[in-house]
Every structure is written in structure tokens, then in C-alpha cells.
Amino acid sequence: MRTIWRLYLWAENLWFTFPEKLRFLLVGGFNTVLAYGVLNALDWCFGKINMAYNFGFANEVVANAALLIQYIITINISVATMRYYVFRSHGDWRKEFAKAWSVYVFLYLINAPILTFLMIVFKLETWAAQGIYLIFSTICTFLLHKYFSFRQQKKSLAD
């Protein structure tokens, strides 16, 4: 067990030598792939249920239900990994957690109408519409987390 712990500490020390933007791309990439996979799995399952029981919901309604549940499932993983492995924050975790959640709620409120718009107007499938949105959200997520959620306060000389 000690060997595994030492290996982890070595990897962690190496990890934090990488620039913040690279860490964000790697961790954010993992979080994005996870969220995208969960969304598509839920969309597929909900679509099958919708068809099997003849609920008659439109594809965009099914996609938005999947999107909401995906956000609820994956936000906590994203907040934890971004907080520690990207921004290495040591601030009050409750405040940072609340601010990070507010970022994701904000992004969800943008994501849902864009997803619906792309599906209705351009007749895109859920996976394609969400793929387009991810380009926009990746940039926004980095900026909002860096300058809002996990922003480090400057220490004054009096501290």
C-alpha cells in the first residue's frame, strides 16, 4: 500500500509541474468525455423508454431530460477534479462548491435552449448538437472557474 501511495505522490508532484491550462485541458477533457458519455447513454435509454411505452415525447424533450440528469450526476465530479487537480485551490470548499455549482447552473441554462434550438432548427441528433455546444462551454467553463469559482485571493502585506 505504501508503494502505491508513494507512486501517487510522485505522479501528483509531476502533475502539478504542468501549466494550469494543460491541466485544465486534461481534467476538463476527462470531465467532458464523462459528461458527454453520460448524456448520450441517458438520451439513448430515455429514447428507448419513450418509444417502448409510446409516451410520444419529442426528441428534444427526451434530450433535455437526459441533459438535466447528466448535469446533476457529473457536476460534483467536475467540481472536485477542477478544484484540486486544476486550480489546486485551498479556499473554503463550501463557498467554492456553491460558486462552482452556480457556474454549472448558469451553463445549463444556456445549454438547454441551445441544444433544443440545434435539434429543432438544424434537425441535429442529441450527440451532434451537444458536440457543437461543447466547443463554447469548454472556454466558458475555464474562464468562469478560473476567475470566479476557484479564484485565489491575493494576500495583503498585513497577512
PyMOL commands that place a pseudoatom at each C-alpha (Angstrom):
pseudoatom trace, name=CA, resn=MET, resi=1, chain=A, elem=C, hetatm=0, pos=[0.000, 0.000, 0.000]
pseudoatom trace, name=CA, resn=ARG, resi=2, chain=A, elem=C, hetatm=0, pos=[2.875, 2.375, 0.762]
pseudoatom trace, name=CA, resn=THR, resi=3, chain=A, elem=C, hetatm=0, pos=[4.310, 1.771, -2.684]
pseudoatom trace, name=CA, resn=ILE, resi=4, chain=A, elem=C, hetatm=0, pos=[1.019, 2.757, -4.287]
pseudoatom trace, name=CA, resn=TRP, resi=5, chain=A, elem=C, hetatm=0, pos=[0.820, 5.876, -2.110]
pseudoatom trace, name=CA, resn=ARG, resi=6, chain=A, elem=C, hetatm=0, pos=[4.401, 6.856, -2.984]
pseudoatom trace, name=CA, resn=LEU, resi=7, chain=A, elem=C, hetatm=0, pos=[3.667, 6.317, -6.662]
pseudoatom trace, name=CA, resn=TYR, resi=8, chain=A, elem=C, hetatm=0, pos=[0.577, 8.505, -6.366]
pseudoatom trace, name=CA, resn=LEU, resi=9, chain=A, elem=C, hetatm=0, pos=[2.542, 11.274, -4.600]
pseudoatom trace, name=CA, resn=TRP, resi=10, chain=A, elem=C, hetatm=0, pos=[5.241, 11.106, -7.270]
pseudoatom trace, name=CA, resn=ALA, resi=11, chain=A, elem=C, hetatm=0, pos=[2.592, 11.346, -10.037]
pseudoatom trace, name=CA, resn=GLU, resi=12, chain=A, elem=C, hetatm=0, pos=[0.830, 14.173, -8.230]
pseudoatom trace, name=CA, resn=ASN, resi=13, chain=A, elem=C, hetatm=0, pos=[4.064, 16.150, -7.855]
pseudoatom trace, name=CA, resn=LEU, resi=14, chain=A, elem=C, hetatm=0, pos=[4.767, 15.627, -11.550]
pseudoatom trace, name=CA, resn=TRP, resi=15, chain=A, elem=C, hetatm=0, pos=[1.183, 16.607, -12.405]
pseudoatom trace, name=CA, resn=PHE, resi=16, chain=A, elem=C, hetatm=0, pos=[1.485, 19.986, -10.704]
pseudoatom trace, name=CA, resn=THR, resi=17, chain=A, elem=C, hetatm=0, pos=[4.572, 20.853, -12.746]
pseudoatom trace, name=CA, resn=PHE, resi=18, chain=A, elem=C, hetatm=0, pos=[2.285, 21.063, -15.795]
pseudoatom trace, name=CA, resn=PRO, resi=19, chain=A, elem=C, hetatm=0, pos=[0.915, 24.513, -16.679]
pseudoatom trace, name=CA, resn=GLU, resi=20, chain=A, elem=C, hetatm=0, pos=[-2.593, 25.248, -15.415]
pseudoatom trace, name=CA, resn=LYS, resi=21, chain=A, elem=C, hetatm=0, pos=[-4.047, 25.438, -18.937]
pseudoatom trace, name=CA, resn=LEU, resi=22, chain=A, elem=C, hetatm=0, pos=[-2.702, 21.990, -19.792]
pseudoatom trace, name=CA, resn=ARG, resi=23, chain=A, elem=C, hetatm=0, pos=[-4.080, 20.580, -16.526]
pseudoatom trace, name=CA, resn=PHE, resi=24, chain=A, elem=C, hetatm=0, pos=[-7.434, 22.179, -17.381]
pseudoatom trace, name=CA, resn=LEU, resi=25, chain=A, elem=C, hetatm=0, pos=[-7.429, 20.627, -20.849]
pseudoatom trace, name=CA, resn=LEU, resi=26, chain=A, elem=C, hetatm=0, pos=[-6.638, 17.174, -19.467]
pseudoatom trace, name=CA, resn=VAL, resi=27, chain=A, elem=C, hetatm=0, pos=[-9.018, 17.249, -16.479]
pseudoatom trace, name=CA, resn=GLY, resi=28, chain=A, elem=C, hetatm=0, pos=[-11.649, 19.168, -18.408]
pseudoatom trace, name=CA, resn=GLY, resi=29, chain=A, elem=C, hetatm=0, pos=[-11.281, 16.679, -21.248]
pseudoatom trace, name=CA, resn=PHE, resi=30, chain=A, elem=C, hetatm=0, pos=[-11.905, 13.799, -18.850]
pseudoatom trace, name=CA, resn=ASN, resi=31, chain=A, elem=C, hetatm=0, pos=[-14.915, 15.581, -17.333]
pseudoatom trace, name=CA, resn=THR, resi=32, chain=A, elem=C, hetatm=0, pos=[-16.269, 16.472, -20.780]
pseudoatom trace, name=CA, resn=VAL, resi=33, chain=A, elem=C, hetatm=0, pos=[-15.937, 12.927, -22.106]
pseudoatom trace, name=CA, resn=LEU, resi=34, chain=A, elem=C, hetatm=0, pos=[-17.605, 11.594, -18.951]
pseudoatom trace, name=CA, resn=ALA, resi=35, chain=A, elem=C, hetatm=0, pos=[-20.491, 14.094, -19.136]
pseudoatom trace, name=CA, resn=TYR, resi=36, chain=A, elem=C, hetatm=0, pos=[-20.902, 13.587, -22.901]
pseudoatom trace, name=CA, resn=GLY, resi=37, chain=A, elem=C, hetatm=0, pos=[-20.968, 9.811, -22.432]
pseudoatom trace, name=CA, resn=VAL, resi=38, chain=A, elem=C, hetatm=0, pos=[-23.495, 10.013, -19.583]
pseudoatom trace, name=CA, resn=LEU, resi=39, chain=A, elem=C, hetatm=0, pos=[-25.702, 12.358, -21.644]
pseudoatom trace, name=CA, resn=ASN, resi=40, chain=A, elem=C, hetatm=0, pos=[-25.678, 10.096, -24.668]
pseudoatom trace, name=CA, resn=ALA, resi=41, chain=A, elem=C, hetatm=0, pos=[-26.299, 6.963, -22.591]
pseudoatom trace, name=CA, resn=LEU, resi=42, chain=A, elem=C, hetatm=0, pos=[-29.235, 8.625, -20.812]
pseudoatom trace, name=CA, resn=ASP, resi=43, chain=A, elem=C, hetatm=0, pos=[-30.591, 10.018, -24.091]
pseudoatom trace, name=CA, resn=TRP, resi=44, chain=A, elem=C, hetatm=0, pos=[-30.434, 6.561, -25.645]
pseudoatom trace, name=CA, resn=CYS, resi=45, chain=A, elem=C, hetatm=0, pos=[-32.139, 4.918, -22.639]
pseudoatom trace, name=CA, resn=PHE, resi=46, chain=A, elem=C, hetatm=0, pos=[-34.833, 7.587, -22.365]
pseudoatom trace, name=CA, resn=GLY, resi=47, chain=A, elem=C, hetatm=0, pos=[-35.414, 7.409, -26.128]
pseudoatom trace, name=CA, resn=LYS, resi=48, chain=A, elem=C, hetatm=0, pos=[-35.916, 3.636, -25.931]
pseudoatom trace, name=CA, resn=ILE, resi=49, chain=A, elem=C, hetatm=0, pos=[-38.312, 4.015, -22.991]
pseudoatom trace, name=CA, resn=ASN, resi=50, chain=A, elem=C, hetatm=0, pos=[-40.180, 6.796, -24.812]
pseudoatom trace, name=CA, resn=MET, resi=51, chain=A, elem=C, hetatm=0, pos=[-40.623, 4.581, -27.871]
pseudoatom trace, name=CA, resn=ALA, resi=52, chain=A, elem=C, hetatm=0, pos=[-41.396, 1.361, -25.966]
pseudoatom trace, name=CA, resn=TYR, resi=53, chain=A, elem=C, hetatm=0, pos=[-44.182, 2.920, -23.917]
pseudoatom trace, name=CA, resn=ASN, resi=54, chain=A, elem=C, hetatm=0, pos=[-45.433, 5.308, -26.621]
pseudoatom trace, name=CA, resn=PHE, resi=55, chain=A, elem=C, hetatm=0, pos=[-45.094, 8.375, -24.421]
pseudoatom trace, name=CA, resn=GLY, resi=56, chain=A, elem=C, hetatm=0, pos=[-44.833, 10.480, -27.568]
pseudoatom trace, name=CA, resn=PHE, resi=57, chain=A, elem=C, hetatm=0, pos=[-42.256, 12.961, -26.271]
pseudoatom trace, name=CA, resn=ALA, resi=58, chain=A, elem=C, hetatm=0, pos=[-40.305, 14.811, -28.941]
pseudoatom trace, name=CA, resn=ASN, resi=59, chain=A, elem=C, hetatm=0, pos=[-36.607, 14.009, -29.233]
pseudoatom trace, name=CA, resn=GLU, resi=60, chain=A, elem=C, hetatm=0, pos=[-35.629, 17.406, -27.830]
pseudoatom trace, name=CA, resn=VAL, resi=61, chain=A, elem=C, hetatm=0, pos=[-37.749, 16.808, -24.706]
pseudoatom trace, name=CA, resn=VAL, resi=62, chain=A, elem=C, hetatm=0, pos=[-36.033, 13.459, -24.166]
pseudoatom trace, name=CA, resn=ALA, resi=63, chain=A, elem=C, hetatm=0, pos=[-32.631, 15.094, -24.761]
pseudoatom trace, name=CA, resn=ASN, resi=64, chain=A, elem=C, hetatm=0, pos=[-33.342, 17.862, -22.249]
pseudoatom trace, name=CA, resn=ALA, resi=65, chain=A, elem=C, hetatm=0, pos=[-34.426, 15.369, -19.582]
pseudoatom trace, name=CA, resn=ALA, resi=66, chain=A, elem=C, hetatm=0, pos=[-31.174, 13.475, -20.191]
pseudoatom trace, name=CA, resn=LEU, resi=67, chain=A, elem=C, hetatm=0, pos=[-29.222, 16.747, -20.064]
pseudoatom trace, name=CA, resn=LEU, resi=68, chain=A, elem=C, hetatm=0, pos=[-30.670, 17.756, -16.697]
pseudoatom trace, name=CA, resn=ILE, resi=69, chain=A, elem=C, hetatm=0, pos=[-29.919, 14.392, -15.116]
pseudoatom trace, name=CA, resn=GLN, resi=70, chain=A, elem=C, hetatm=0, pos=[-26.438, 14.339, -16.673]
pseudoatom trace, name=CA, resn=TYR, resi=71, chain=A, elem=C, hetatm=0, pos=[-25.644, 17.709, -15.094]
pseudoatom trace, name=CA, resn=ILE, resi=72, chain=A, elem=C, hetatm=0, pos=[-26.832, 16.501, -11.691]
pseudoatom trace, name=CA, resn=ILE, resi=73, chain=A, elem=C, hetatm=0, pos=[-24.699, 13.343, -11.939]
pseudoatom trace, name=CA, resn=THR, resi=74, chain=A, elem=C, hetatm=0, pos=[-21.481, 14.848, -13.282]
pseudoatom trace, name=CA, resn=ILE, resi=75, chain=A, elem=C, hetatm=0, pos=[-21.219, 18.285, -11.667]
pseudoatom trace, name=CA, resn=ASN, resi=76, chain=A, elem=C, hetatm=0, pos=[-19.824, 17.002, -8.374]
pseudoatom trace, name=CA, resn=ILE, resi=77, chain=A, elem=C, hetatm=0, pos=[-17.076, 15.047, -10.116]
pseudoatom trace, name=CA, resn=SER, resi=78, chain=A, elem=C, hetatm=0, pos=[-16.191, 18.059, -12.211]
pseudoatom trace, name=CA, resn=VAL, resi=79, chain=A, elem=C, hetatm=0, pos=[-16.107, 20.448, -9.251]
pseudoatom trace, name=CA, resn=ALA, resi=80, chain=A, elem=C, hetatm=0, pos=[-13.869, 18.136, -7.210]
pseudoatom trace, name=CA, resn=THR, resi=81, chain=A, elem=C, hetatm=0, pos=[-11.416, 17.458, -10.021]
pseudoatom trace, name=CA, resn=MET, resi=82, chain=A, elem=C, hetatm=0, pos=[-11.260, 21.084, -11.174]
pseudoatom trace, name=CA, resn=ARG, resi=83, chain=A, elem=C, hetatm=0, pos=[-10.868, 22.381, -7.643]
pseudoatom trace, name=CA, resn=TYR, resi=84, chain=A, elem=C, hetatm=0, pos=[-7.954, 20.163, -6.747]
pseudoatom trace, name=CA, resn=TYR, resi=85, chain=A, elem=C, hetatm=0, pos=[-6.265, 18.908, -9.916]
pseudoatom trace, name=CA, resn=VAL, resi=86, chain=A, elem=C, hetatm=0, pos=[-6.507, 22.095, -11.996]
pseudoatom trace, name=CA, resn=PHE, resi=87, chain=A, elem=C, hetatm=0, pos=[-6.675, 25.131, -9.744]
pseudoatom trace, name=CA, resn=ARG, resi=88, chain=A, elem=C, hetatm=0, pos=[-5.204, 23.492, -6.604]
pseudoatom trace, name=CA, resn=SER, resi=89, chain=A, elem=C, hetatm=0, pos=[-7.495, 25.595, -4.511]
pseudoatom trace, name=CA, resn=HIS, resi=90, chain=A, elem=C, hetatm=0, pos=[-7.247, 25.713, -0.722]
pseudoatom trace, name=CA, resn=GLY, resi=91, chain=A, elem=C, hetatm=0, pos=[-10.104, 28.136, -0.187]
pseudoatom trace, name=CA, resn=ASP, resi=92, chain=A, elem=C, hetatm=0, pos=[-13.302, 27.441, 1.736]
pseudoatom trace, name=CA, resn=TRP, resi=93, chain=A, elem=C, hetatm=0, pos=[-14.609, 24.379, -0.087]
pseudoatom trace, name=CA, resn=ARG, resi=94, chain=A, elem=C, hetatm=0, pos=[-18.268, 25.177, 0.734]
pseudoatom trace, name=CA, resn=LYS, resi=95, chain=A, elem=C, hetatm=0, pos=[-18.063, 28.606, -0.874]
pseudoatom trace, name=CA, resn=GLU, resi=96, chain=A, elem=C, hetatm=0, pos=[-16.136, 27.296, -3.851]
pseudoatom trace, name=CA, resn=PHE, resi=97, chain=A, elem=C, hetatm=0, pos=[-18.551, 24.392, -4.248]
pseudoatom trace, name=CA, resn=ALA, resi=98, chain=A, elem=C, hetatm=0, pos=[-21.521, 26.794, -4.242]
pseudoatom trace, name=CA, resn=LYS, resi=99, chain=A, elem=C, hetatm=0, pos=[-19.836, 29.119, -6.726]
pseudoatom trace, name=CA, resn=ALA, resi=100, chain=A, elem=C, hetatm=0, pos=[-18.840, 26.228, -8.997]
pseudoatom trace, name=CA, resn=TRP, resi=101, chain=A, elem=C, hetatm=0, pos=[-22.388, 24.832, -8.878]
pseudoatom trace, name=CA, resn=SER, resi=102, chain=A, elem=C, hetatm=0, pos=[-23.685, 28.286, -9.826]
pseudoatom trace, name=CA, resn=VAL, resi=103, chain=A, elem=C, hetatm=0, pos=[-21.344, 28.221, -12.842]
pseudoatom trace, name=CA, resn=TYR, resi=104, chain=A, elem=C, hetatm=0, pos=[-22.787, 24.890, -13.943]
pseudoatom trace, name=CA, resn=VAL, resi=105, chain=A, elem=C, hetatm=0, pos=[-26.377, 26.026, -13.365]
pseudoatom trace, name=CA, resn=PHE, resi=106, chain=A, elem=C, hetatm=0, pos=[-25.608, 29.096, -15.490]
pseudoatom trace, name=CA, resn=LEU, resi=107, chain=A, elem=C, hetatm=0, pos=[-24.097, 26.875, -18.202]
pseudoatom trace, name=CA, resn=TYR, resi=108, chain=A, elem=C, hetatm=0, pos=[-27.088, 24.517, -18.038]
pseudoatom trace, name=CA, resn=LEU, resi=109, chain=A, elem=C, hetatm=0, pos=[-29.445, 27.464, -18.553]
pseudoatom trace, name=CA, resn=ILE, resi=110, chain=A, elem=C, hetatm=0, pos=[-27.519, 28.261, -21.732]
pseudoatom trace, name=CA, resn=ASN, resi=111, chain=A, elem=C, hetatm=0, pos=[-27.030, 24.629, -22.762]
pseudoatom trace, name=CA, resn=ALA, resi=112, chain=A, elem=C, hetatm=0, pos=[-30.678, 23.539, -22.683]
pseudoatom trace, name=CA, resn=PRO, resi=113, chain=A, elem=C, hetatm=0, pos=[-32.025, 26.181, -25.119]
pseudoatom trace, name=CA, resn=ILE, resi=114, chain=A, elem=C, hetatm=0, pos=[-29.020, 25.811, -27.449]
pseudoatom trace, name=CA, resn=LEU, resi=115, chain=A, elem=C, hetatm=0, pos=[-29.462, 22.038, -27.504]
pseudoatom trace, name=CA, resn=THR, resi=116, chain=A, elem=C, hetatm=0, pos=[-33.169, 22.435, -28.257]
pseudoatom trace, name=CA, resn=PHE, resi=117, chain=A, elem=C, hetatm=0, pos=[-32.515, 25.097, -30.915]
pseudoatom trace, name=CA, resn=LEU, resi=118, chain=A, elem=C, hetatm=0, pos=[-29.927, 22.983, -32.725]
pseudoatom trace, name=CA, resn=MET, resi=119, chain=A, elem=C, hetatm=0, pos=[-32.188, 19.932, -32.629]
pseudoatom trace, name=CA, resn=ILE, resi=120, chain=A, elem=C, hetatm=0, pos=[-35.312, 21.732, -33.877]
pseudoatom trace, name=CA, resn=VAL, resi=121, chain=A, elem=C, hetatm=0, pos=[-33.870, 24.205, -36.380]
pseudoatom trace, name=CA, resn=PHE, resi=122, chain=A, elem=C, hetatm=0, pos=[-30.968, 22.183, -37.762]
pseudoatom trace, name=CA, resn=LYS, resi=123, chain=A, elem=C, hetatm=0, pos=[-32.519, 18.734, -37.168]
pseudoatom trace, name=CA, resn=LEU, resi=124, chain=A, elem=C, hetatm=0, pos=[-29.396, 17.532, -35.362]
pseudoatom trace, name=CA, resn=GLU, resi=125, chain=A, elem=C, hetatm=0, pos=[-29.271, 14.469, -33.177]
pseudoatom trace, name=CA, resn=THR, resi=126, chain=A, elem=C, hetatm=0, pos=[-28.524, 14.996, -29.488]
pseudoatom trace, name=CA, resn=TRP, resi=127, chain=A, elem=C, hetatm=0, pos=[-24.897, 13.849, -29.780]
pseudoatom trace, name=CA, resn=ALA, resi=128, chain=A, elem=C, hetatm=0, pos=[-24.165, 16.301, -32.624]
pseudoatom trace, name=CA, resn=ALA, resi=129, chain=A, elem=C, hetatm=0, pos=[-25.950, 19.274, -31.061]
pseudoatom trace, name=CA, resn=GLN, resi=130, chain=A, elem=C, hetatm=0, pos=[-24.205, 18.755, -27.731]
pseudoatom trace, name=CA, resn=GLY, resi=131, chain=A, elem=C, hetatm=0, pos=[-20.881, 18.311, -29.510]
pseudoatom trace, name=CA, resn=ILE, resi=132, chain=A, elem=C, hetatm=0, pos=[-21.260, 21.771, -31.034]
pseudoatom trace, name=CA, resn=TYR, resi=133, chain=A, elem=C, hetatm=0, pos=[-22.186, 23.268, -27.655]
pseudoatom trace, name=CA, resn=LEU, resi=134, chain=A, elem=C, hetatm=0, pos=[-19.104, 21.728, -26.017]
pseudoatom trace, name=CA, resn=ILE, resi=135, chain=A, elem=C, hetatm=0, pos=[-16.794, 23.969, -28.052]
pseudoatom trace, name=CA, resn=PHE, resi=136, chain=A, elem=C, hetatm=0, pos=[-18.420, 27.043, -26.489]
pseudoatom trace, name=CA, resn=SER, resi=137, chain=A, elem=C, hetatm=0, pos=[-18.782, 25.616, -22.994]
pseudoatom trace, name=CA, resn=THR, resi=138, chain=A, elem=C, hetatm=0, pos=[-15.162, 24.497, -22.668]
pseudoatom trace, name=CA, resn=ILE, resi=139, chain=A, elem=C, hetatm=0, pos=[-13.890, 28.049, -22.993]
pseudoatom trace, name=CA, resn=CYS, resi=140, chain=A, elem=C, hetatm=0, pos=[-16.604, 29.435, -20.717]
pseudoatom trace, name=CA, resn=THR, resi=141, chain=A, elem=C, hetatm=0, pos=[-16.009, 26.794, -18.048]
pseudoatom trace, name=CA, resn=PHE, resi=142, chain=A, elem=C, hetatm=0, pos=[-12.291, 27.554, -17.849]
pseudoatom trace, name=CA, resn=LEU, resi=143, chain=A, elem=C, hetatm=0, pos=[-12.824, 31.312, -17.580]
pseudoatom trace, name=CA, resn=LEU, resi=144, chain=A, elem=C, hetatm=0, pos=[-15.676, 31.093, -15.065]
pseudoatom trace, name=CA, resn=HIS, resi=145, chain=A, elem=C, hetatm=0, pos=[-13.837, 28.635, -12.811]
pseudoatom trace, name=CA, resn=LYS, resi=146, chain=A, elem=C, hetatm=0, pos=[-10.522, 30.486, -13.016]
pseudoatom trace, name=CA, resn=TYR, resi=147, chain=A, elem=C, hetatm=0, pos=[-11.918, 33.958, -12.352]
pseudoatom trace, name=CA, resn=PHE, resi=148, chain=A, elem=C, hetatm=0, pos=[-14.965, 33.118, -10.234]
pseudoatom trace, name=CA, resn=SER, resi=149, chain=A, elem=C, hetatm=0, pos=[-15.263, 29.657, -8.682]
pseudoatom trace, name=CA, resn=PHE, resi=150, chain=A, elem=C, hetatm=0, pos=[-11.660, 28.998, -7.688]
pseudoatom trace, name=CA, resn=ARG, resi=151, chain=A, elem=C, hetatm=0, pos=[-10.170, 32.484, -7.836]
pseudoatom trace, name=CA, resn=GLN, resi=152, chain=A, elem=C, hetatm=0, pos=[-7.390, 32.828, -5.312]
pseudoatom trace, name=CA, resn=GLN, resi=153, chain=A, elem=C, hetatm=0, pos=[-7.473, 35.932, -3.160]
pseudoatom trace, name=CA, resn=LYS, resi=154, chain=A, elem=C, hetatm=0, pos=[-4.282, 37.969, -3.138]
pseudoatom trace, name=CA, resn=LYS, resi=155, chain=A, elem=C, hetatm=0, pos=[-2.674, 38.075, 0.294]
pseudoatom trace, name=CA, resn=SER, resi=156, chain=A, elem=C, hetatm=0, pos=[-2.074, 41.530, 1.664]
pseudoatom trace, name=CA, resn=LEU, resi=157, chain=A, elem=C, hetatm=0, pos=[1.162, 42.523, 3.343]
pseudoatom trace, name=CA, resn=ALA, resi=158, chain=A, elem=C, hetatm=0, pos=[-0.676, 42.574, 6.683]
pseudoatom trace, name=CA, resn=ASP, resi=159, chain=A, elem=C, hetatm=0, pos=[-1.481, 38.827, 6.444]
for i in range(1, 159): cmd.bond("trace and resi %d" % i, "trace and resi %d" % (i + 1))
show_as sticks, trace
zoom trace
